[in-house]
Amino acid sequence: MTSEVEFVARSCPRMWVIVVLALAAALLIYMGFESLAADFTLTGRGAFLNDFPPLARAAFFFACAAACVVIAMLQLWRRLKPQIEVEADLQGITSHLFWGRGQLRWADIMTLERNGNWLFVRGKGANNKPKKLVIDTGGIDAPIDNLYAIIARHRPDLLARA
């Protein structure tokens, strides 16, 4: 039996994240080259790096820059090739985000909690274990009001408590 999907939202990451990560990577690469100098010193929280040899310091900065580049590329990939993040159908709500993945049937949903750009859907999963779906409302291409309208249609009591 197939269910009719009423709401589909695809990933739409923010572009400022990609720009900030690219700038951070450029700064870290610059710091990596600068840290190769023998007279290079850091103060504050980074002072522990002064005890390391210059190649180790440079490797630290280059590794941090590589992490920024990888995350920026993943965000760019999600922007260019959007994937389905959230679905709502006659059965319930399904989240495909990696930190709040799963499905909750309408009857199993207990509460909705909105915290900034995040919507937390809490309920009971298999064997009455607590389950939480996480929806990034700012990182999807569909208005969150459409999802609220579907929730109001299936479970108006949830919106009254939220």
N, CA, C and O atoms as a GROMACS GRO file, in nm:
protein
  648
    1MET      N    1   0.084  -0.117   0.000
    1MET     CA    2   0.000   0.000   0.000
    1MET      C    3   0.089   0.124   0.000
    1MET      O    4   0.174   0.140   0.087
    2THR      N    5   0.069   0.211  -0.095
    2THR     CA    6   0.147   0.334  -0.102
    2THR      C    7   0.069   0.447  -0.037
    2THR      O    8  -0.054   0.449  -0.041
    3SER      N    9   0.141   0.538   0.022
    3SER     CA   10   0.075   0.653   0.083
    3SER      C   11   0.105   0.777   0.000
    3SER      O   12   0.212   0.790  -0.059
    4GLU      N   13   0.011   0.866  -0.003
    4GLU     CA   14   0.026   0.989  -0.079
    4GLU      C   15   0.108   1.089   0.002
    4GLU      O   16   0.072   1.122   0.115
    5VAL      N   17   0.218   1.135  -0.054
    5VAL     CA   18   0.305   1.230   0.014
    5VAL      C   19   0.242   1.368   0.002
    5VAL      O   20   0.215   1.417  -0.108
    6GLU      N   21   0.220   1.432   0.117
    6GLU     CA   22   0.157   1.563   0.121
    6GLU      C   23   0.258   1.677   0.128
    6GLU      O   24   0.229   1.789   0.085
    7PHE      N   25   0.376   1.649   0.180
    7PHE     CA   26   0.478   1.753   0.198
    7PHE      C   27   0.615   1.692   0.171
    7PHE      O   28   0.650   1.588   0.227
    8VAL      N   29   0.691   1.756   0.084
    8VAL     CA   30   0.828   1.713   0.054
    8VAL      C   31   0.916   1.838   0.059
    8VAL      O   32   0.887   1.938  -0.007
    9ALA      N   33   1.023   1.830   0.137
    9ALA     CA   34   1.118   1.941   0.144
    9ALA      C   35   1.257   1.886   0.114
    9ALA      O   36   1.301   1.787   0.172
   10ARG      N   37   1.325   1.954   0.024
   10ARG     CA   38   1.461   1.914  -0.013
   10ARG      C   39   1.562   2.006   0.054
   10ARG      O   40   1.528   2.115   0.099
   11SER      N   41   1.686   1.961   0.058
   11SER     CA   42   1.791   2.039   0.123
   11SER      C   43   1.819   2.167   0.044
   11SER      O   44   1.820   2.169  -0.079
   12CYS      N   45   1.841   2.272   0.118
   12CYS     CA   46   1.874   2.402   0.060
   12CYS      C   47   1.965   2.474   0.159
   12CYS      O   48   1.923   2.568   0.226
   13PRO      N   49   2.092   2.430   0.168
   13PRO     CA   50   2.182   2.490   0.267
   13PRO      C   51   2.208   2.636   0.238
   13PRO      O   52   2.199   2.682   0.125
   14ARG      N   53   2.242   2.708   0.343
   14ARG     CA   54   2.268   2.850   0.332
   14ARG      C   55   2.404   2.874   0.265
   14ARG      O   56   2.501   2.805   0.296
   15MET      N   57   2.411   2.969   0.177
   15MET     CA   58   2.533   2.999   0.104
   15MET      C   59   2.638   3.068   0.191
   15MET      O   60   2.758   3.055   0.165
   16TRP      N   61   2.595   3.141   0.294
   16TRP     CA   62   2.692   3.211   0.378
   16TRP      C   63   2.783   3.112   0.448
   16TRP      O   64   2.898   3.145   0.478
   17VAL      N   65   2.735   2.992   0.476
   17VAL     CA   66   2.818   2.891   0.541
   17VAL      C   67   2.934   2.853   0.450
   17VAL      O   68   3.048   2.839   0.497
   18ILE      N   69   2.907   2.838   0.322
   18ILE     CA   70   3.012   2.801   0.227
   18ILE      C   71   3.115   2.913   0.216
   18ILE      O   72   3.235   2.886   0.211
   19VAL      N   73   3.069   3.037   0.213
   19VAL     CA   74   3.161   3.151   0.203
   19VAL      C   75   3.247   3.161   0.328
   19VAL      O   76   3.369   3.180   0.319
   20VAL      N   77   3.186   3.148   0.445
   20VAL     CA   78   3.262   3.156   0.571
   20VAL      C   79   3.363   3.043   0.580
   20VAL      O   80   3.477   3.066   0.622
   21LEU      N   81   3.325   2.923   0.542
   21LEU     CA   82   3.418   2.810   0.547
   21LEU      C   83   3.534   2.829   0.450
   21LEU      O   84   3.648   2.793   0.481
   22ALA      N   85   3.507   2.884   0.332
   22ALA     CA   86   3.614   2.910   0.236
   22ALA      C   87   3.711   3.015   0.291
   22ALA      O   88   3.832   3.000   0.277
   23LEU      N   89   3.658   3.120   0.352
   23LEU     CA   90   3.745   3.223   0.411
   23LEU      C   91   3.825   3.167   0.529
   23LEU      O   92   3.943   3.199   0.545
   24ALA      N   93   3.762   3.084   0.610
   24ALA     CA   94   3.832   3.021   0.722
   24ALA      C   95   3.944   2.930   0.671
   24ALA      O   96   4.053   2.929   0.727
   25ALA      N   97   3.917   2.856   0.565
   25ALA     CA   98   4.020   2.768   0.508
   25ALA      C   99   4.137   2.852   0.456
   25ALA      O  100   4.252   2.814   0.476
   26ALA      N  101   4.108   2.964   0.390
   26ALA     CA  102   4.216   3.050   0.339
   26ALA      C  103   4.300   3.104   0.454
   26ALA      O  104   4.423   3.106   0.445
   27LEU      N  105   4.235   3.147   0.562
   27LEU     CA  106   4.309   3.198   0.678
   27LEU      C  107   4.393   3.087   0.742
   27LEU      O  108   4.508   3.111   0.780
   28LEU      N  109   4.338   2.968   0.754
   28LEU     CA  110   4.412   2.857   0.814
   28LEU      C  111   4.531   2.814   0.727
   28LEU      O  112   4.636   2.777   0.779
   29ILE      N  113   4.515   2.820   0.596
   29ILE     CA  114   4.627   2.788   0.507
   29ILE      C  115   4.737   2.893   0.523
   29ILE      O  116   4.855   2.860   0.529
   30TYR      N  117   4.698   3.020   0.530
   30TYR     CA  118   4.795   3.127   0.554
   30TYR      C  119   4.868   3.104   0.686
   30TYR      O  120   4.990   3.115   0.693
   31MET      N  121   4.792   3.071   0.791
   31MET     CA  122   4.852   3.045   0.922
   31MET      C  123   4.945   2.924   0.916
   31MET      O  124   5.048   2.921   0.983
   32GLY      N  125   4.909   2.826   0.837
   32GLY     CA  126   4.996   2.708   0.821
   32GLY      C  127   5.131   2.745   0.763
   32GLY      O  128   5.234   2.698   0.810
   33PHE      N  129   5.129   2.829   0.660
   33PHE     CA  130   5.257   2.872   0.601
   33PHE      C  131   5.335   2.962   0.696
   33PHE      O  132   5.458   2.952   0.706
   34GLU      N  133   5.264   3.050   0.767
   34GLU     CA  134   5.331   3.138   0.862
   34GLU      C  135   5.391   3.059   0.979
   34GLU      O  136   5.496   3.096   1.030
   35SER      N  137   5.325   2.952   1.019
   35SER     CA  138   5.373   2.875   1.135
   35SER      C  139   5.499   2.795   1.104
   35SER      O  140   5.560   2.740   1.196
   36LEU      N  141   5.537   2.788   0.979
   36LEU     CA  142   5.661   2.719   0.944
   36LEU      C  143   5.785   2.799   0.984
   36LEU      O  144   5.895   2.744   0.992
   37ALA      N  145   5.767   2.929   1.010
   37ALA     CA  146   5.881   3.013   1.051
   37ALA      C  147   5.923   2.976   1.193
   37ALA      O  148   5.840   2.943   1.277
   38ALA      N  149   6.052   2.981   1.219
   38ALA     CA  150   6.105   2.942   1.350
   38ALA      C  151   6.066   3.040   1.460
   38ALA      O  152   6.053   3.001   1.576
   39ASP      N  153   6.047   3.167   1.425
   39ASP     CA  154   6.013   3.268   1.527
   39ASP      C  155   5.862   3.285   1.546
   39ASP      O  156   5.819   3.380   1.611
   40PHE      N  157   5.782   3.197   1.491
   40PHE     CA  158   5.636   3.206   1.501
   40PHE      C  159   5.592   3.168   1.642
   40PHE      O  160   5.632   3.063   1.693
   41THR      N  161   5.510   3.250   1.707
   41THR     CA  162   5.456   3.219   1.839
   41THR      C  163   5.309   3.256   1.842
   41THR      O  164   5.263   3.348   1.775
   42LEU      N  165   5.237   3.181   1.922
   42LEU     CA  166   5.095   3.208   1.944
   42LEU      C  167   5.073   3.244   2.090
   42LEU      O  168   5.146   3.198   2.178
   43THR      N  169   4.974   3.327   2.114
   43THR     CA  170   4.936   3.361   2.252
   43THR      C  171   4.793   3.317   2.274
   43THR      O  172   4.722   3.285   2.179
   44GLY      N  173   4.752   3.315   2.397
   44GLY     CA  174   4.615   3.278   2.430
   44GLY      C  175   4.595   3.128   2.427
   44GLY      O  176   4.683   3.053   2.467
   45ARG      N  177   4.478   3.086   2.382
   45ARG     CA  178   4.444   2.943   2.384
   45ARG      C  179   4.528   2.859   2.288
   45ARG      O  180   4.541   2.738   2.308
   46GLY      N  181   4.584   2.919   2.187
   46GLY     CA  182   4.665   2.845   2.092
   46GLY      C  183   4.812   2.835   2.132
   46GLY      O  184   4.893   2.782   2.056
   47ALA      N  185   4.846   2.885   2.250
   47ALA     CA  186   4.986   2.887   2.293
   47ALA      C  187   5.044   2.747   2.307
   47ALA      O  188   5.166   2.731   2.301
   48PHE      N  189   4.962   2.646   2.326
   48PHE     CA  190   5.014   2.509   2.337
   48PHE      C  191   5.086   2.466   2.209
   48PHE      O  192   5.171   2.377   2.214
   49LEU      N  193   5.055   2.528   2.097
   49LEU     CA  194   5.120   2.493   1.971
   49LEU      C  195   5.266   2.542   1.964
   49LEU      O  196   5.341   2.496   1.878
   50ASN      N  197   5.305   2.634   2.052
   50ASN     CA  198   5.442   2.684   2.052
   50ASN      C  199   5.543   2.575   2.087
   50ASN      O  200   5.659   2.582   2.047
   51ASP      N  201   5.499   2.474   2.161
   51ASP     CA  202   5.590   2.366   2.202
   51ASP      C  203   5.613   2.264   2.090
   51ASP      O  204   5.703   2.181   2.102
   52PHE      N  205   5.536   2.269   1.986
   52PHE     CA  206   5.549   2.172   1.877
   52PHE      C  207   5.649   2.222   1.773
   52PHE      O  208   5.673   2.342   1.761
   53PRO      N  209   5.708   2.128   1.698
   53PRO     CA  210   5.796   2.171   1.589
   53PRO      C  211   5.715   2.240   1.478
   53PRO      O  212   5.594   2.218   1.466
   54PRO      N  213   5.782   2.323   1.398
   54PRO     CA  214   5.710   2.399   1.295
   54PRO      C  215   5.629   2.312   1.198
   54PRO      O  216   5.519   2.350   1.158
   55LEU      N  217   5.680   2.197   1.161
   55LEU     CA  218   5.604   2.111   1.069
   55LEU      C  219   5.476   2.059   1.133
   55LEU      O  220   5.373   2.046   1.066
   56ALA      N  221   5.480   2.029   1.261
   56ALA     CA  222   5.361   1.981   1.331
   56ALA      C  223   5.257   2.093   1.342
   56ALA      O  224   5.137   2.070   1.326
   57ARG      N  225   5.306   2.216   1.371
   57ARG     CA  226   5.213   2.330   1.376
   57ARG      C  227   5.147   2.351   1.241
   57ARG      O  228   5.026   2.370   1.232
   58ALA      N  229   5.227   2.348   1.137
   58ALA     CA  230   5.173   2.368   1.001
   58ALA      C  231   5.075   2.257   0.967
   58ALA      O  232   4.971   2.283   0.906
   59ALA      N  233   5.105   2.135   1.004
   59ALA     CA  234   5.014   2.022   0.978
   59ALA      C  235   4.881   2.043   1.050
   59ALA      O  236   4.776   2.012   0.995
   60PHE      N  237   4.887   2.096   1.173
   60PHE     CA  238   4.763   2.125   1.247
   60PHE      C  239   4.677   2.225   1.170
   60PHE      O  240   4.557   2.202   1.151
   61PHE      N  241   4.735   2.335   1.126
   61PHE     CA  242   4.658   2.437   1.054
   61PHE      C  243   4.609   2.384   0.920
   61PHE      O  244   4.495   2.411   0.880
   62PHE      N  245   4.692   2.309   0.849
   62PHE     CA  246   4.651   2.254   0.720
   62PHE      C  247   4.538   2.151   0.738
   62PHE      O  248   4.449   2.143   0.654
   63ALA      N  249   4.542   2.073   0.845
   63ALA     CA  250   4.436   1.976   0.871
   63ALA      C  251   4.304   2.047   0.901
   63ALA      O  252   4.198   2.005   0.855
   64CYS      N  253   4.311   2.154   0.979
   64CYS     CA  254   4.189   2.232   1.006
   64CYS      C  255   4.135   2.294   0.878
   64CYS      O  256   4.014   2.298   0.856
   65ALA      N  257   4.225   2.343   0.792
   65ALA     CA  258   4.183   2.399   0.664
   65ALA      C  259   4.119   2.292   0.577
   65ALA      O  260   4.018   2.317   0.511
   66ALA      N  261   4.177   2.173   0.577
   66ALA     CA  262   4.120   2.063   0.497
   66ALA      C  263   3.980   2.027   0.546
   66ALA      O  264   3.891   2.000   0.466
   67ALA      N  265   3.961   2.028   0.678
   67ALA     CA  266   3.827   2.000   0.733
   67ALA      C  267   3.727   2.106   0.686
   67ALA      O  268   3.615   2.072   0.650
   68CYS      N  269   3.767   2.233   0.687
   68CYS     CA  270   3.679   2.340   0.638
   68CYS      C  271   3.645   2.321   0.491
   68CYS      O  272   3.530   2.340   0.451
   69VAL      N  273   3.744   2.284   0.411
   69VAL     CA  274   3.720   2.265   0.268
   69VAL      C  275   3.624   2.148   0.245
   69VAL      O  276   3.534   2.157   0.161
   70VAL      N  277   3.644   2.039   0.319
   70VAL     CA  278   3.556   1.922   0.302
   70VAL      C  279   3.412   1.957   0.339
   70VAL      O  280   3.319   1.921   0.267
   71ILE      N  281   3.394   2.026   0.450
   71ILE     CA  282   3.258   2.063   0.492
   71ILE      C  283   3.196   2.159   0.391
   71ILE      O  284   3.078   2.147   0.358
   72ALA      N  285   3.274   2.254   0.341
   72ALA     CA  286   3.222   2.348   0.239
   72ALA      C  287   3.182   2.273   0.113
   72ALA      O  288   3.079   2.304   0.053
   73MET      N  289   3.262   2.176   0.072
   73MET     CA  290   3.229   2.098  -0.049
   73MET      C  291   3.102   2.016  -0.028
   73MET      O  292   3.020   2.003  -0.120
   74LEU      N  293   3.084   1.960   0.091
   74LEU     CA  294   2.962   1.886   0.120
   74LEU      C  295   2.839   1.977   0.115
   74LEU      O  296   2.734   1.940   0.061
   75GLN      N  297   2.854   2.097   0.170
   75GLN     CA  298   2.744   2.193   0.166
   75GLN      C  299   2.714   2.235   0.021
   75GLN      O  300   2.598   2.247  -0.018
   76LEU      N  301   2.819   2.257  -0.056
   76LEU     CA  302   2.800   2.294  -0.197
   76LEU      C  303   2.735   2.180  -0.274
   76LEU      O  304   2.648   2.204  -0.358
   77TRP      N  305   2.776   2.058  -0.246
   77TRP     CA  306   2.714   1.941  -0.311
   77TRP      C  307   2.565   1.933  -0.277
   77TRP      O  308   2.483   1.907  -0.364
   78ARG      N  309   2.531   1.955  -0.150
   78ARG     CA  310   2.390   1.954  -0.109
   78ARG      C  311   2.313   2.067  -0.177
   78ARG      O  312   2.194   2.052  -0.207
   79ARG      N  313   2.379   2.179  -0.201
   79ARG     CA  314   2.314   2.293  -0.267
   79ARG      C  315   2.289   2.263  -0.415
   79ARG      O  316   2.183   2.296  -0.468
   80LEU      N  317   2.386   2.201  -0.482
   80LEU     CA  318   2.375   2.174  -0.625
   80LEU      C  319   2.291   2.050  -0.655
   80LEU      O  320   2.229   2.042  -0.761
   81LYS      N  321   2.288   1.955  -0.564
   81LYS     CA  322   2.212   1.832  -0.583
   81LYS      C  323   2.128   1.806  -0.458
   81LYS      O  324   2.163   1.722  -0.376
   82PRO      N  325   2.017   1.878  -0.444
   82PRO     CA  326   1.935   1.867  -0.322
   82PRO      C  327   1.876   1.727  -0.307
   82PRO      O  328   1.836   1.662  -0.404
   83GLN      N  329   1.871   1.684  -0.182
   83GLN     CA  330   1.810   1.555  -0.149
   83GLN      C  331   1.689   1.580  -0.061
   83GLN      O  332   1.676   1.685   0.002
   84ILE      N  333   1.600   1.483  -0.057
   84ILE     CA  334   1.481   1.495   0.025
   84ILE      C  335   1.522   1.490   0.172
   84ILE      O  336   1.588   1.396   0.215
   85GLU      N  337   1.483   1.592   0.248
   85GLU     CA  338   1.516   1.601   0.390
   85GLU      C  339   1.397   1.564   0.478
   85GLU      O  340   1.414   1.496   0.579
   86VAL      N  341   1.276   1.610   0.440
   86VAL     CA  342   1.158   1.590   0.523
   86VAL      C  343   1.040   1.553   0.434
   86VAL      O  344   1.022   1.609   0.326
   87GLU      N  345   0.962   1.456   0.482
   87GLU     CA  346   0.839   1.417   0.413
   87GLU      C  347   0.727   1.404   0.517
   87GLU      O  348   0.750   1.364   0.631
   88ALA      N  349   0.609   1.439   0.475
   88ALA     CA  350   0.491   1.415   0.558
   88ALA      C  351   0.384   1.354   0.467
   88ALA      O  352   0.358   1.404   0.358
   89ASP      N  353   0.324   1.246   0.514
   89ASP     CA  354   0.220   1.180   0.435
   89ASP      C  355   0.106   1.138   0.528
   89ASP      O  356   0.098   1.184   0.642
   90LEU      N  357   0.021   1.054   0.479
   90LEU     CA  358  -0.094   1.010   0.558
   90LEU      C  359  -0.052   0.928   0.680
   90LEU      O  360  -0.128   0.917   0.776
   91GLN      N  361   0.068   0.869   0.676
   91GLN     CA  362   0.116   0.785   0.786
   91GLN      C  363   0.182   0.865   0.898
   91GLN      O  364   0.163   0.834   1.015
   92GLY      N  365   0.259   0.968   0.862
   92GLY     CA  366   0.330   1.045   0.962
   92GLY      C  367   0.436   1.134   0.900
   92GLY      O  368   0.428   1.170   0.783
   93ILE      N  369   0.537   1.167   0.980
   93ILE     CA  370   0.646   1.254   0.937
   93ILE      C  371   0.774   1.172   0.929
   93ILE      O  372   0.802   1.090   1.017
   94THR      N  373   0.851   1.195   0.823
   94THR     CA  374   0.978   1.127   0.805
   94THR      C  375   1.087   1.232   0.786
   94THR      O  376   1.074   1.322   0.703
   95SER      N  377   1.195   1.218   0.864
   95SER     CA  378   1.310   1.306   0.851
   95SER      C  379   1.428   1.224   0.800
   95SER      O  380   1.455   1.115   0.849
   96HIS      N  381   1.498   1.279   0.700
   96HIS     CA  382   1.614   1.210   0.643
   96HIS      C  383   1.745   1.276   0.685
   96HIS      O  384   1.851   1.237   0.638
   97LEU      N  385   1.738   1.376   0.772
   97LEU     CA  386   1.860   1.441   0.820
   97LEU      C  387   1.939   1.343   0.906
   97LEU      O  388   1.880   1.264   0.980
   98PHE      N  389   2.072   1.347   0.897
   98PHE     CA  390   2.152   1.244   0.962
   98PHE      C  391   2.151   1.253   1.114
   98PHE      O  392   2.180   1.152   1.179
   99TRP      N  393   2.119   1.368   1.174
   99TRP     CA  394   2.120   1.378   1.320
   99TRP      C  395   1.980   1.358   1.380
   99TRP      O  396   1.968   1.354   1.503
  100GLY      N  397   1.878   1.345   1.302
  100GLY     CA  398   1.744   1.321   1.353
  100GLY      C  399   1.664   1.238   1.255
  100GLY      O  400   1.551   1.273   1.222
  101ARG      N  401   1.722   1.130   1.209
  101ARG     CA  402   1.664   1.047   1.104
  101ARG      C  403   1.560   0.953   1.162
  101ARG      O  404   1.574   0.903   1.274
  102GLY      N  405   1.454   0.930   1.083
  102GLY     CA  406   1.354   0.832   1.123
  102GLY      C  407   1.215   0.876   1.084
  102GLY      O  408   1.195   0.977   1.017
  103GLN      N  409   1.119   0.796   1.127
  103GLN     CA  410   0.979   0.824   1.097
  103GLN      C  411   0.897   0.808   1.224
  103GLN      O  412   0.921   0.718   1.304
  104LEU      N  413   0.801   0.897   1.240
  104LEU     CA  414   0.704   0.887   1.348
  104LEU      C  415   0.565   0.890   1.288
  104LEU      O  416   0.532   0.977   1.208
  105ARG      N  417   0.484   0.795   1.329
  105ARG     CA  418   0.344   0.795   1.285
  105ARG      C  419   0.270   0.906   1.360
  105ARG      O  420   0.313   0.948   1.467
  106TRP      N  421   0.160   0.952   1.302
  106TRP     CA  422   0.085   1.061   1.363
  106TRP      C  423   0.042   1.027   1.505
  106TRP      O  424   0.048   1.112   1.593
  107ALA      N  425   0.000   0.905   1.527
  107ALA     CA  426  -0.048   0.866   1.660
  107ALA      C  427   0.065   0.861   1.762
  107ALA      O  428   0.040   0.873   1.882
  108ASP      N  429   0.189   0.842   1.718
  108ASP     CA  430   0.302   0.829   1.810
  108ASP      C  431   0.368   0.962   1.845
  108ASP      O  432   0.453   0.966   1.934
  109ILE      N  433   0.330   1.068   1.777
  109ILE     CA  434   0.391   1.199   1.804
  109ILE      C  435   0.330   1.256   1.931
  109ILE      O  436   0.208   1.261   1.947
  110MET      N  437   0.420   1.299   2.023
  110MET     CA  438   0.373   1.354   2.151
  110MET      C  439   0.383   1.506   2.158
  110MET      O  440   0.290   1.573   2.203
  111THR      N  441   0.496   1.559   2.112
  111THR     CA  442   0.514   1.704   2.120
  111THR      C  443   0.592   1.758   2.000
  111THR      O  444   0.668   1.686   1.935
  112LEU      N  445   0.571   1.885   1.974
  112LEU     CA  446   0.650   1.962   1.878
  112LEU      C  447   0.720   2.071   1.957
  112LEU      O  448   0.660   2.133   2.045
  113GLU      N  449   0.846   2.094   1.924
  113GLU     CA  450   0.920   2.200   1.993
  113GLU      C  451   0.998   2.278   1.889
  113GLU      O  452   1.076   2.220   1.812
  114ARG      N  453   0.979   2.408   1.886
  114ARG     CA  454   1.048   2.495   1.792
  114ARG      C  455   1.155   2.570   1.868
  114ARG      O  456   1.126   2.635   1.969
  115ASN      N  457   1.279   2.562   1.821
  115ASN     CA  458   1.390   2.631   1.884
  115ASN      C  459   1.472   2.699   1.774
  115ASN      O  460   1.559   2.636   1.714
  116GLY      N  461   1.444   2.824   1.748
  116GLY     CA  462   1.510   2.896   1.639
  116GLY      C  463   1.471   2.836   1.505
  116GLY      O  464   1.353   2.830   1.472
  117ASN      N  465   1.570   2.792   1.429
  117ASN     CA  466   1.544   2.730   1.298
  117ASN      C  467   1.524   2.580   1.308
  117ASN      O  468   1.515   2.513   1.205
  118TRP      N  469   1.516   2.526   1.426
  118TRP     CA  470   1.505   2.382   1.444
  118TRP      C  471   1.366   2.345   1.495
  118TRP      O  472   1.312   2.410   1.584
  119LEU      N  473   1.311   2.242   1.436
  119LEU     CA  474   1.184   2.186   1.482
  119LEU      C  475   1.212   2.045   1.530
  119LEU      O  476   1.262   1.961   1.456
  120PHE      N  477   1.178   2.018   1.656
  120PHE     CA  478   1.198   1.887   1.716
  120PHE      C  479   1.062   1.820   1.728
  120PHE      O  480   0.971   1.872   1.792
  121VAL      N  481   1.050   1.703   1.668
  121VAL     CA  482   0.927   1.626   1.675
  121VAL      C  483   0.958   1.507   1.764
  121VAL      O  484   1.038   1.420   1.727
  122ARG      N  485   0.895   1.503   1.881
  122ARG     CA  486   0.923   1.398   1.978
  122ARG      C  487   0.804   1.302   1.985
  122ARG      O  488   0.689   1.343   1.975
  123GLY      N  489   0.836   1.176   2.002
  123GLY     CA  490   0.731   1.076   2.011
  123GLY      C  491   0.786   0.942   2.055
  123GLY      O  492   0.896   0.932   2.109
  124LYS      N  493   0.706   0.839   2.032
  124LYS     CA  494   0.744   0.702   2.068
  124LYS      C  495   0.776   0.625   1.941
  124LYS      O  496   0.699   0.626   1.845
  125GLY      N  497   0.890   0.559   1.942
  125GLY     CA  498   0.928   0.475   1.830
  125GLY      C  499   0.893   0.330   1.860
  125GLY      O  500   0.799   0.301   1.934
  126ALA      N  501   0.970   0.240   1.803
  126ALA     CA  502   0.949   0.098   1.825
  126ALA      C  503   0.973   0.063   1.972
  126ALA      O  504   1.062   0.120   2.036
  127ASN      N  505   0.896  -0.030   2.024
  127ASN     CA  506   0.907  -0.075   2.164
  127ASN      C  507   0.889   0.039   2.264
  127ASN      O  508   0.946   0.035   2.373
  128ASN      N  509   0.811   0.140   2.227
  128ASN     CA  510   0.783   0.256   2.312
  128ASN      C  511   0.909   0.332   2.355
  128ASN      O  512   0.909   0.399   2.458
  129LYS      N  513   1.015   0.321   2.276
  129LYS     CA  514   1.136   0.398   2.304
  129LYS      C  515   1.116   0.541   2.257
  129LYS      O  516   1.054   0.564   2.154
  130PRO      N  517   1.167   0.638   2.334
  130PRO     CA  518   1.154   0.777   2.289
  130PRO      C  519   1.230   0.798   2.159
  130PRO      O  520   1.340   0.746   2.140
  131LYS      N  521   1.171   0.876   2.070
  131LYS     CA  522   1.232   0.904   1.940
  131LYS      C  523   1.217   1.052   1.913
  131LYS      O  524   1.115   1.113   1.946
  132LYS      N  525   1.320   1.110   1.852
  132LYS     CA  526   1.317   1.252   1.820
  132LYS      C  527   1.358   1.272   1.675
  132LYS      O  528   1.464   1.226   1.633
  133LEU      N  529   1.274   1.340   1.600
  133LEU     CA  530   1.307   1.382   1.464
  133LEU      C  531   1.352   1.526   1.470
  133LEU      O  532   1.294   1.607   1.543
  134VAL      N  533   1.455   1.559   1.394
  134VAL     CA  534   1.509   1.694   1.390
  134VAL      C  535   1.491   1.748   1.250
  134VAL      O  536   1.530   1.684   1.152
  135ILE      N  537   1.431   1.867   1.240
  135ILE     CA  538   1.408   1.930   1.110
  135ILE      C  539   1.470   2.069   1.113
  135ILE      O  540   1.434   2.152   1.197
  136ASP      N  541   1.563   2.094   1.021
  136ASP     CA  542   1.625   2.225   1.007
  136ASP      C  543   1.535   2.308   0.916
  136ASP      O  544   1.541   2.295   0.794
  137THR      N  545   1.453   2.394   0.974
  137THR     CA  546   1.354   2.469   0.898
  137THR      C  547   1.418   2.573   0.807
  137THR      O  548   1.358   2.615   0.708
  138GLY      N  549   1.540   2.616   0.839
  138GLY     CA  550   1.609   2.713   0.755
  138GLY      C  551   1.688   2.649   0.643
  138GLY      O  552   1.734   2.719   0.553
  139GLY      N  553   1.705   2.519   0.647
  139GLY     CA  554   1.787   2.451   0.548
  139GLY      C  555   1.708   2.367   0.449
  139GLY      O  556   1.763   2.278   0.385
  140ILE      N  557   1.577   2.396   0.437
  140ILE     CA  558   1.493   2.323   0.341
  140ILE      C  559   1.432   2.423   0.244
  140ILE      O  560   1.423   2.542   0.272
  141ASP      N  561   1.389   2.371   0.129
  141ASP     CA  562   1.338   2.460   0.024
  141ASP      C  563   1.188   2.488   0.033
  141ASP      O  564   1.138   2.569  -0.044
  142ALA      N  565   1.117   2.425   0.124
  142ALA     CA  566   0.972   2.445   0.136
  142ALA      C  567   0.943   2.525   0.263
  142ALA      O  568   1.012   2.509   0.364
  143PRO      N  569   0.842   2.612   0.260
  143PRO     CA  570   0.807   2.687   0.380
  143PRO      C  571   0.759   2.594   0.491
  143PRO      O  572   0.683   2.500   0.466
  144ILE      N  573   0.803   2.620   0.611
  144ILE     CA  574   0.766   2.536   0.725
  144ILE      C  575   0.616   2.550   0.757
  144ILE      O  576   0.558   2.462   0.819
  145ASP      N  577   0.555   2.661   0.714
  145ASP     CA  578   0.412   2.678   0.736
  145ASP      C  579   0.330   2.570   0.665
  145ASP      O  580   0.224   2.530   0.713
  146ASN      N  581   0.381   2.521   0.552
  146ASN     CA  582   0.312   2.411   0.483
  146ASN      C  583   0.312   2.284   0.568
  146ASN      O  584   0.213   2.212   0.572
  147LEU      N  585   0.424   2.258   0.636
  147LEU     CA  586   0.429   2.142   0.725
  147LEU      C  587   0.337   2.161   0.844
  147LEU      O  588   0.270   2.067   0.886
  148TYR      N  589   0.333   2.282   0.899
  148TYR     CA  590   0.242   2.310   1.010
  148TYR      C  591   0.096   2.289   0.968
  148TYR      O  592   0.016   2.241   1.048
  149ALA      N  593   0.062   2.326   0.846
  149ALA     CA  594  -0.076   2.306   0.798
  149ALA      C  595  -0.110   2.157   0.791
  149ALA      O  596  -0.222   2.117   0.824
  150ILE      N  597  -0.014   2.075   0.750
  150ILE     CA  598  -0.038   1.930   0.745
  150ILE      C  599  -0.048   1.873   0.885
  150ILE      O  600  -0.131   1.786   0.911
  151ILE      N  601   0.035   1.922   0.976
  151ILE     CA  602   0.027   1.876   1.115
  151ILE      C  603  -0.108   1.915   1.173
  151ILE      O  604  -0.170   1.837   1.245
  152ALA      N  605  -0.154   2.037   1.143
  152ALA     CA  606  -0.285   2.082   1.194
  152ALA      C  607  -0.398   1.996   1.139
  152ALA      O  608  -0.499   1.976   1.207
  153ARG      N  609  -0.383   1.947   1.018
  153ARG     CA  610  -0.486   1.862   0.960
  153ARG      C  611  -0.493   1.725   1.028
  153ARG      O  612  -0.601   1.671   1.050
  154HIS      N  613  -0.376   1.669   1.060
  154HIS     CA  614  -0.372   1.535   1.118
  154HIS      C  615  -0.374   1.535   1.270
  154HIS      O  616  -0.436   1.448   1.331
  155ARG      N  617  -0.306   1.631   1.333
  155ARG     CA  618  -0.297   1.636   1.478
  155ARG      C  619  -0.305   1.781   1.527
  155ARG      O  620  -0.203   1.838   1.565
  156PRO      N  621  -0.424   1.842   1.526
  156PRO     CA  622  -0.435   1.983   1.567
  156PRO      C  623  -0.398   2.004   1.714
  156PRO      O  624  -0.361   2.115   1.753
  157ASP      N  625  -0.407   1.900   1.796
  157ASP     CA  626  -0.373   1.913   1.936
  157ASP      C  627  -0.224   1.944   1.957
  157ASP      O  628  -0.188   2.007   2.057
  158LEU      N  629  -0.138   1.901   1.865
  158LEU     CA  630   0.005   1.927   1.878
  158LEU      C  631   0.036   2.076   1.863
  158LEU      O  632   0.122   2.128   1.934
  159LEU      N  633  -0.032   2.143   1.773
  159LEU     CA  634  -0.008   2.286   1.751
  159LEU      C  635  -0.066   2.369   1.865
  159LEU      O  636  -0.015   2.477   1.895
  160ALA      N  637  -0.170   2.320   1.927
  160ALA     CA  638  -0.228   2.392   2.040
  160ALA      C  639  -0.132   2.394   2.159
  160ALA      O  640  -0.130   2.490   2.237
  161ARG      N  641  -0.051   2.288   2.173
  161ARG     CA  642   0.045   2.280   2.284
  161ARG      C  643   0.178   2.343   2.250
  161ARG      O  644   0.254   2.378   2.340
  162ALA      N  645   0.209   2.357   2.120
  162ALA     CA  646   0.343   2.407   2.080
  162ALA      C  647   0.356   2.556   2.097
  162ALA      O  648   0.461   2.612   2.068
   0.00000   0.00000   0.00000
